[in-house]
Amino acid sequence: MSGPKHKVVHRERENQGKFERPTNNVSKTHRRSKDKKLRAGLKKIDDQYKDAVSSAAATQYLLPESAGFLEAEDEMEKTFKVKQSEIKDNVDIATANKALDLSLKEFGPYSVNFTRNGTHLLIAGRKGHVASMDWRKGELRAELNVNESCFAATYLQNEQFFAVAQKKYTFIYDHEGVELHRLKQHIEARHLEFLPYHYLLVTAGETGWLKYQDVSTGQLVSEWPTKCGPTTAMTQNPWNAMIHLGHNNGTVSLWSPSMPEPLVKLLAARGPVTDIAIDRGGHYMVTTGADKSMKIWDIRNFKELHTVQNLPTPASNVAISDTGLIAVSRGPHVTVWKDALSAAKISKPCLGSRGDPSRNTPYISHLFAGNRVNDMAFVPFEDLLGVGHSIGVTNLIIPGAGEANFDALEANPYETKKQRQEQEVRTLLNKLPADTIALDPNVIGTVDNRASGTRLTAKDLAEITNQSLDKAKGNNDIPSIRPDVKGKNSGLRGFLRKKTQNVVDDRKLRVQKQLEKEREGRKKRVRQGQHHTEEAEDAVEQALSRFR
């Protein structure tokens, strides 16, 4: 005889609040459900959620590493005046060796992309040079020249595959540079994003269409016209997998593959949007425009936190690190701000102190003299900022930019070949459907309070079924005979093709007879038209015969 079951008591921890879901908790819905089976299932999900939160809060005490930043000794000293050469001389040898500088003067400017665990670097030159490498070991994995323009490149689920947006089509290559697929439906793409939990490759560009391609099945999930002309900027929200697009009219639109219209549209600039960046938590967004503006948004309530209108030149790129550092490039300049993702007034980014020590002046600044920055990306789990410019690729050392502790089950910087293979299989088994992408992912697994009012009753369903049966019995769904319509546009032909393709019954025979009548009527109209043409010609001849 088994003993009594003891209820598991979750002890509240001090740091548990930062791991809680923001809203729409499952525990708030399972108590209101009247269905016993549904209530038990929701209660089970709620217990699993509490276990996960408690374990995450307990694990934080064991994290060994912490992020370190540059600290000024007094108010007169500014960290942005520290040069990269001085930082290299004062850091350890391993970090100094990671600050690579690739001189590639022939095929620039270059765009950069890193894998999710930060081990591999993908570079794409505008003039066709594409290379994939393990940048930490200095091993070149693949290098090719496609002999046409390349505008963007991104890794897919891992470093084994990558996609390149070329002059007309988008191509997928393997880790050795062998062409695997040519995506003919993705024409003139200029921006690429990969959604790792949904296995979706997202493209946008000159055509003004947003397209989602499932790389695990090869199917085109959806394609929507943005109706705003060419797309000037694109990024993804890591929290809810929404795609943020920037347009020439200064708006930023939020898209989901299941909706033909943008879910949110907001005005971010008075000119074209040059770039968009979103932090890892999915709470803040930074936009830059051709009107020399930079704006910081809280996208939980779509509120504008800070606006910088006085940039010396328009910003071309923006990136946000795992620890919340904002990097902005404008021409040859790269500027990094710290503690700017906050609603406090002292957090507003400023280019100079103007005698006020409380102003948020730049954290790090660097100048690529006689050069122009084309792309930027922070290296995951490293204090590095990868910069692609006109004459190559450079890694800048940004102290405190990388996440100090990593989850090896999520993204492991030290994973082996076997671990990579197992991770790929695991992510494929746990792949999320494309229609789960929503503004608030917490609604999945909860009870919709409107369900009782919107759900059809058995009587309503019976009425709809009877109406469809009556329509079929009375042959009201069969199109009428229209001799004035061309044969390929005939409604009867479409009815036979779609409704009764492999069925032979009285309805099909009746439709075939009506189709024969329609063809005869169409031939009769043609003959009548020819007869009218001949009569008109005779009348013209009689009128002109008097002048002979």
matplotlib code that plots the C-alpha trace (Angstrom):
import matplotlib.pyplot as plt

x = [0.0, 1.5, 1.9, 0.1, 1.2, 2.8, 2.2, 5.3, 5.7, 7.6, 9.6, 9.7, 13.2, 14.4, 15.5, 12.5, 10.7, 13.1, 12.3, 8.5, 6.3, 5.2, 1.5, -1.2, 0.1, -1.4, -2.2, -4.7, -6.7, -6.9, -9.0, -11.7, -12.2, -15.3, -14.0, -12.4, -10.1, -9.0, -8.5, -6.2, -4.2, -3.7, -2.7, -0.1, 1.3, 1.3, 3.3, 5.9, 6.2, 6.7, 9.4, 11.2, 11.1, 12.3, 15.2, 16.3, 16.3, 18.3, 20.8, 21.6, 23.4, 25.8, 26.8, 30.5, 31.1, 30.1, 30.4, 33.1, 33.1, 35.6, 35.5, 36.8, 38.8, 37.2, 34.7, 37.3, 38.3, 36.0, 36.1, 35.3, 38.8, 40.5, 41.8, 41.6, 45.4, 45.5, 42.8, 44.7, 47.8, 46.0, 43.8, 44.9, 46.6, 43.5, 41.3, 43.8, 44.2, 40.4, 40.5, 41.1, 41.6, 41.1, 42.3, 40.2, 40.5, 39.2, 35.7, 34.2, 32.2, 31.5, 28.5, 29.1, 27.1, 27.8, 26.3, 24.1, 27.0, 29.5, 32.0, 31.8, 31.9, 30.2, 31.4, 29.9, 31.5, 29.4, 31.4, 30.8, 33.3, 31.7, 33.6, 32.7, 35.3, 35.9, 37.3, 38.6, 40.8, 41.6, 40.2, 38.6, 35.6, 34.4, 35.4, 33.9, 33.4, 29.9, 30.9, 27.9, 26.7, 26.0, 23.9, 23.4, 24.3, 23.2, 23.8, 20.8, 20.3, 24.1, 27.4, 26.7, 24.4, 24.2, 22.1, 23.3, 21.2, 22.7, 21.9, 18.6, 18.0, 18.8, 21.1, 21.8, 25.3, 26.7, 29.8, 32.1, 30.6, 28.7, 25.5, 22.5, 19.4, 18.5, 15.3, 13.7, 10.8, 13.0, 13.9, 16.2, 16.4, 18.5, 17.9, 17.9, 16.8, 16.6, 14.1, 15.8, 12.8, 10.6, 13.2, 12.1, 14.3, 12.8, 13.7, 12.8, 14.2, 13.7, 10.4, 8.6, 7.5, 8.1, 8.6, 8.9, 10.6, 10.6, 14.1, 13.2, 10.5, 11.4, 7.9, 7.1, 5.1, 3.7, 4.5, 3.0, 3.3, 4.4, 2.9, 5.6, 8.1, 11.6, 12.5, 15.4, 15.9, 14.9, 15.5, 13.8, 12.5, 14.2, 11.4, 8.3, 9.9, 8.1, 9.8, 10.4, 10.7, 11.9, 10.6, 11.4, 8.4, 9.9, 7.6, 8.5, 6.0, 5.7, 4.8, 3.7, 3.6, -0.1, -1.3, -1.4, -1.3, 1.3, 0.2, 1.7, 2.9, 4.7, 6.4, 10.1, 11.7, 11.0, 13.0, 14.0, 14.7, 18.4, 18.5, 16.7, 18.0, 16.2, 17.6, 17.8, 14.8, 12.6, 11.6, 13.5, 14.0, 16.5, 15.8, 18.0, 16.9, 18.3, 17.1, 20.0, 17.8, 18.1, 15.1, 14.8, 11.4, 9.8, 8.0, 6.0, 3.7, 5.2, 6.3, 9.2, 11.8, 14.5, 15.1, 18.5, 17.9, 21.4, 23.6, 26.4, 25.7, 22.9, 23.5, 23.9, 23.9, 22.8, 23.3, 22.5, 24.6, 23.4, 24.2, 22.3, 25.1, 24.0, 26.5, 25.8, 27.9, 27.8, 30.3, 33.7, 32.7, 31.5, 30.0, 28.9, 26.6, 26.0, 22.8, 20.7, 17.9, 16.0, 13.2, 15.2, 16.2, 19.8, 19.9, 19.4, 22.4, 24.5, 27.6, 29.2, 28.9, 28.8, 30.0, 27.3, 28.8, 25.3, 24.9, 25.1, 28.2, 29.6, 31.1, 33.5, 34.3, 36.4, 37.3, 38.0, 40.0, 39.3, 36.8, 33.1, 31.3, 28.8, 27.6, 27.9, 27.1, 28.1, 29.8, 27.6, 29.3, 32.3, 33.3, 33.7, 31.9, 32.3, 32.5, 32.3, 33.7, 34.9, 38.4, 37.7, 36.4, 37.5, 36.7, 36.6, 37.1, 34.1, 34.5, 31.2, 29.4, 29.1, 26.9, 29.3, 27.3, 25.8, 23.2, 24.9, 21.5, 20.5, 23.7, 27.0, 30.2, 32.2, 30.0, 31.5, 30.4, 28.2, 26.5, 25.9, 24.2, 22.0, 21.1, 20.0, 17.8, 16.3, 15.4, 13.8, 11.6, 10.7, 10.1, 7.3, 4.6, 4.7, 1.2, 2.4, 4.2, 2.3, 2.9, 2.4, 3.6, 2.3, -1.2, -0.3, -1.5, -4.0, -7.8, -9.5, -12.2, -14.1, -14.4, -17.8, -19.3, -17.6, -18.0, -20.8, -23.4, -24.6, -27.7, -25.7, -23.4, -26.5, -28.0, -24.8, -24.5, -28.2, -27.7, -24.7, -26.6, -29.6, -27.4, -25.9, -29.3, -30.7, -27.6, -27.3, -23.5, -23.2, -22.2, -24.5, -23.8, -21.9, -21.0, -19.4, -16.6, -13.4, -13.1, -10.2, -12.1, -15.3, -16.8, -18.1, -14.6, -13.3, -16.2, -15.3, -11.6, -12.0, -15.2, -15.7, -12.3, -12.5, -16.3, -18.8, -22.5, -25.6, -24.3, -21.1, -23.0, -25.3, -22.4, -20.7, -23.9, -24.1, -20.4, -21.3, -24.1, -21.7, -19.2, -22.0, -23.1, -19.5, -19.1, -22.4, -21.2, -18.0, -20.1, -22.4, -19.3, -17.9, -21.3, -21.5, -18.0, -18.9, -22.0, -20.0, -17.5, -20.3, -21.7, -18.3, -17.9, -21.4, -20.6, -17.3, -18.5, -20.0, -16.5, -15.2]
y = [0.0, 3.3, 6.1, 9.5, 11.9, 15.0, 18.3, 20.0, 23.4, 26.0, 28.2, 31.8, 33.1, 36.6, 36.8, 34.9, 37.9, 38.5, 35.0, 35.3, 35.8, 39.4, 38.8, 36.3, 33.6, 30.1, 30.1, 32.8, 30.9, 27.3, 28.3, 29.8, 26.8, 24.8, 21.8, 19.3, 17.8, 21.2, 22.5, 19.5, 20.0, 23.7, 23.0, 20.6, 23.2, 25.7, 23.4, 22.8, 26.6, 27.1, 24.4, 26.0, 29.5, 28.1, 26.2, 29.2, 31.4, 28.8, 28.4, 32.1, 31.7, 29.3, 31.4, 31.9, 34.7, 38.4, 41.1, 43.7, 47.2, 50.0, 52.3, 55.8, 56.9, 60.3, 62.6, 64.2, 60.9, 59.6, 56.0, 56.8, 58.4, 55.1, 53.7, 50.1, 49.9, 50.8, 48.2, 45.5, 46.3, 45.9, 42.8, 39.2, 37.5, 35.4, 38.4, 40.4, 37.6, 37.6, 41.2, 40.0, 42.5, 41.1, 43.3, 42.6, 45.6, 44.2, 42.9, 45.2, 46.6, 43.5, 42.4, 40.1, 37.4, 35.1, 31.8, 31.7, 30.3, 32.8, 30.2, 30.9, 34.1, 34.6, 37.5, 38.6, 41.2, 43.4, 42.3, 38.6, 37.3, 35.0, 33.1, 31.1, 30.5, 29.4, 32.8, 31.7, 29.0, 30.8, 27.9, 28.7, 26.5, 27.7, 30.5, 31.3, 34.1, 34.1, 36.7, 38.9, 41.3, 40.0, 42.1, 40.0, 36.6, 34.6, 31.2, 28.9, 26.5, 26.1, 26.7, 23.8, 25.9, 29.5, 31.7, 34.5, 37.2, 37.7, 40.0, 38.4, 35.2, 33.9, 30.8, 28.3, 26.8, 24.1, 24.3, 23.6, 26.3, 23.9, 25.4, 23.4, 25.4, 28.4, 30.0, 31.4, 32.9, 35.1, 37.8, 40.8, 40.1, 42.7, 41.5, 38.0, 36.7, 33.2, 32.2, 29.3, 28.0, 27.9, 27.0, 29.9, 31.9, 35.4, 37.7, 41.2, 43.7, 45.7, 44.1, 45.2, 41.6, 39.8, 36.0, 33.2, 29.9, 26.8, 25.4, 22.0, 21.2, 23.5, 25.1, 28.7, 29.4, 32.8, 35.9, 39.3, 42.7, 45.4, 48.1, 50.5, 50.1, 48.7, 47.5, 49.5, 47.7, 44.4, 42.5, 40.0, 40.1, 37.2, 37.0, 36.6, 36.0, 39.0, 40.6, 44.4, 46.1, 49.7, 51.6, 54.7, 56.6, 56.5, 53.8, 50.6, 47.7, 44.4, 41.3, 37.8, 35.0, 34.3, 37.9, 39.7, 43.1, 44.5, 44.0, 47.3, 50.4, 53.2, 56.4, 56.2, 58.9, 61.8, 60.1, 56.5, 54.1, 53.1, 50.3, 48.6, 46.7, 44.8, 43.7, 40.0, 40.3, 41.7, 44.8, 47.6, 48.7, 51.2, 52.8, 55.2, 57.3, 59.3, 62.5, 62.2, 60.8, 57.9, 56.7, 54.2, 52.5, 50.3, 47.9, 46.4, 49.4, 51.0, 54.1, 56.3, 56.6, 58.7, 60.7, 61.9, 64.4, 66.0, 63.3, 64.9, 62.6, 60.0, 56.7, 53.7, 50.7, 50.0, 46.9, 45.9, 43.6, 40.9, 43.2, 46.2, 48.2, 50.2, 50.5, 53.0, 53.6, 56.7, 56.9, 55.9, 56.4, 53.7, 54.9, 52.7, 53.8, 52.1, 52.1, 53.7, 51.2, 52.9, 55.5, 57.7, 61.1, 60.6, 57.5, 59.6, 59.0, 62.2, 62.8, 65.2, 66.1, 69.9, 70.3, 68.1, 64.9, 63.3, 63.1, 59.7, 60.2, 57.4, 54.4, 53.4, 55.3, 54.3, 55.8, 53.9, 56.7, 56.9, 54.1, 53.5, 51.0, 48.8, 46.3, 45.5, 42.6, 41.8, 38.5, 36.2, 35.5, 37.6, 41.2, 41.9, 43.9, 42.6, 45.5, 45.0, 47.9, 48.9, 47.3, 44.2, 43.0, 44.1, 42.9, 45.8, 44.9, 46.3, 45.3, 44.1, 43.5, 39.8, 37.6, 36.1, 32.9, 30.7, 27.9, 24.9, 23.4, 26.5, 27.8, 26.2, 28.0, 24.8, 22.2, 19.2, 17.6, 15.1, 17.8, 19.8, 16.9, 16.1, 19.8, 19.9, 16.8, 18.2, 21.6, 19.9, 17.8, 20.9, 23.1, 25.6, 26.1, 29.3, 30.3, 30.4, 33.7, 36.5, 39.8, 38.1, 34.5, 34.0, 33.6, 30.1, 27.6, 29.8, 29.9, 32.5, 34.2, 35.1, 31.4, 30.8, 33.8, 33.2, 29.4, 28.1, 25.9, 22.6, 24.2, 26.8, 24.1, 22.0, 25.1, 25.7, 22.1, 22.0, 25.2, 23.7, 20.5, 22.4, 24.4, 21.3, 19.6, 22.6, 22.9, 26.5, 26.1, 25.3, 28.4, 29.6, 29.5, 32.5, 32.5, 36.0, 34.7, 33.1, 29.4, 29.4, 31.8, 29.7, 29.1, 25.7, 24.6, 25.7, 23.9, 20.6, 21.0, 21.8, 20.2, 17.0, 16.0, 12.3, 11.9, 10.9, 11.5, 13.3, 16.7, 16.2, 15.1, 18.1, 20.5, 18.9, 19.4, 23.0, 23.4, 22.0, 24.6, 27.3, 26.3, 26.3, 29.7, 31.0, 29.6, 31.3, 34.6, 34.3, 33.5, 36.5, 38.7, 37.6, 38.2, 41.7, 42.4, 41.2, 43.4, 46.4, 45.8, 45.6, 48.9, 50.6, 49.2, 50.5, 53.9, 54.2, 52.7, 56.1, 57.5, 54.8]
z = [0.0, -1.1, 1.3, 1.2, -1.6, -0.4, -2.2, -3.6, -2.0, -4.1, -1.9, -3.0, -3.7, -3.6, -7.2, -8.6, -9.9, -12.8, -14.1, -13.9, -17.0, -17.3, -17.7, -18.6, -16.2, -16.5, -12.8, -13.3, -15.9, -14.6, -11.6, -13.8, -16.1, -15.5, -17.5, -15.1, -17.6, -18.9, -15.4, -14.6, -17.7, -17.0, -13.4, -14.6, -17.0, -14.2, -11.9, -14.6, -15.1, -11.3, -11.3, -14.2, -12.5, -9.2, -10.9, -12.9, -9.8, -7.8, -10.6, -10.7, -7.4, -9.0, -12.0, -11.7, -14.2, -14.2, -16.8, -16.4, -17.9, -18.3, -15.3, -15.2, -12.2, -11.8, -13.5, -15.6, -17.3, -20.1, -21.2, -24.9, -25.1, -24.5, -27.8, -29.1, -29.0, -25.3, -24.6, -26.4, -24.4, -21.1, -21.7, -21.5, -24.5, -25.4, -25.7, -27.6, -30.2, -30.7, -32.0, -35.6, -38.4, -42.0, -44.8, -47.8, -50.1, -53.4, -52.8, -50.1, -48.4, -46.2, -44.2, -41.1, -39.4, -36.5, -35.4, -32.3, -30.2, -31.7, -32.9, -36.7, -38.8, -42.2, -44.3, -47.7, -49.9, -52.1, -55.1, -54.7, -52.1, -49.5, -46.7, -43.7, -41.0, -37.4, -36.4, -33.0, -34.4, -37.6, -39.8, -43.1, -43.7, -47.1, -49.5, -52.9, -55.3, -56.9, -59.6, -58.9, -56.2, -52.6, -50.3, -47.2, -45.8, -42.7, -41.1, -40.9, -37.9, -37.5, -39.3, -41.7, -44.0, -44.9, -47.2, -49.4, -51.0, -54.4, -57.3, -58.4, -56.4, -52.9, -52.7, -49.9, -49.6, -47.3, -45.1, -48.0, -50.3, -52.5, -53.9, -52.6, -53.5, -55.6, -54.2, -57.4, -55.5, -53.4, -56.0, -55.3, -51.6, -49.7, -46.1, -44.6, -41.2, -39.8, -37.1, -35.3, -33.4, -36.5, -39.1, -41.2, -43.6, -44.0, -47.0, -48.0, -50.5, -53.6, -54.6, -51.4, -50.6, -47.3, -47.8, -45.3, -46.4, -44.3, -44.7, -43.1, -45.6, -48.5, -48.6, -49.0, -45.9, -46.8, -48.8, -48.2, -50.0, -47.7, -50.0, -48.8, -51.6, -51.2, -47.7, -46.2, -42.9, -41.3, -38.0, -35.8, -32.3, -30.4, -27.9, -30.1, -33.6, -35.1, -38.1, -37.9, -41.3, -42.0, -45.0, -47.1, -45.6, -42.1, -40.7, -39.0, -39.4, -37.4, -39.4, -38.7, -41.3, -40.6, -41.2, -44.6, -42.9, -40.4, -36.8, -35.7, -37.7, -36.0, -37.4, -36.5, -38.6, -41.0, -43.7, -44.7, -41.8, -42.1, -39.5, -36.7, -33.6, -30.8, -27.5, -26.5, -24.2, -26.9, -24.8, -26.5, -30.1, -31.5, -34.9, -37.0, -39.8, -42.7, -40.9, -38.5, -35.7, -33.4, -31.3, -28.5, -28.1, -25.4, -27.7, -24.9, -25.0, -28.2, -26.3, -27.3, -24.5, -26.0, -29.2, -30.4, -33.3, -33.5, -34.9, -36.9, -39.9, -40.5, -38.8, -41.1, -38.7, -35.1, -32.9, -29.3, -27.2, -24.8, -21.9, -23.4, -25.0, -28.1, -31.0, -33.7, -36.9, -39.0, -41.8, -40.4, -36.8, -34.4, -31.1, -28.2, -25.3, -22.0, -19.8, -22.6, -22.4, -19.6, -19.3, -17.0, -18.4, -17.5, -19.8, -22.9, -25.2, -25.8, -27.8, -25.3, -21.6, -22.1, -18.5, -17.0, -15.6, -15.3, -19.1, -20.7, -22.9, -25.2, -23.5, -26.4, -29.6, -32.6, -35.9, -39.1, -40.9, -44.6, -44.4, -44.2, -41.9, -43.8, -41.1, -37.4, -35.1, -31.5, -31.1, -28.8, -25.4, -26.2, -25.5, -29.2, -31.9, -35.4, -37.9, -41.7, -43.6, -47.1, -46.8, -44.6, -41.3, -37.8, -34.3, -31.7, -28.1, -26.1, -22.4, -20.9, -24.2, -24.0, -21.8, -19.1, -18.5, -21.2, -21.3, -22.9, -23.8, -25.7, -27.4, -26.4, -27.5, -26.8, -28.4, -30.1, -33.4, -31.7, -29.6, -32.7, -34.4, -31.4, -31.0, -34.6, -34.2, -31.0, -32.5, -35.5, -33.2, -31.2, -34.2, -33.7, -36.3, -38.2, -37.0, -33.4, -34.0, -32.2, -30.5, -27.1, -27.1, -23.5, -24.8, -26.1, -23.6, -21.9, -22.0, -24.2, -22.1, -25.3, -26.4, -24.9, -26.7, -30.1, -30.2, -32.5, -30.8, -32.1, -33.5, -35.4, -36.9, -37.9, -39.7, -41.6, -42.6, -43.8, -45.8, -47.7, -48.4, -49.7, -51.9, -53.4, -53.8, -55.6, -57.8, -56.7, -56.5, -60.2, -62.2, -65.0, -68.7, -70.0, -73.7, -73.5, -71.2, -72.7, -72.4, -69.9, -67.6, -67.7, -64.3, -65.4, -66.3, -62.9, -61.2, -63.0, -62.2, -58.5, -57.2, -59.2, -60.4, -59.8, -59.3, -62.0, -61.0, -62.3, -61.2, -63.2, -66.3, -65.9, -65.7, -68.8, -70.8, -69.7, -70.7, -74.2, -74.5, -73.4, -76.1, -78.8, -77.7, -77.8, -81.4, -82.4, -81.1, -83.1, -86.3, -85.6, -85.2, -88.5, -90.2, -88.9, -90.1, -93.6, -93.7, -92.6, -95.4, -98.0, -96.8, -97.1, -100.7, -101.7, -100.3, -102.2, -105.5, -106.6, -106.9, -109.3]

ax = plt.figure().add_subplot(projection="3d")
ax.plot(x, y, z, "-o")
ax.set_aspect("equal")
plt.show()
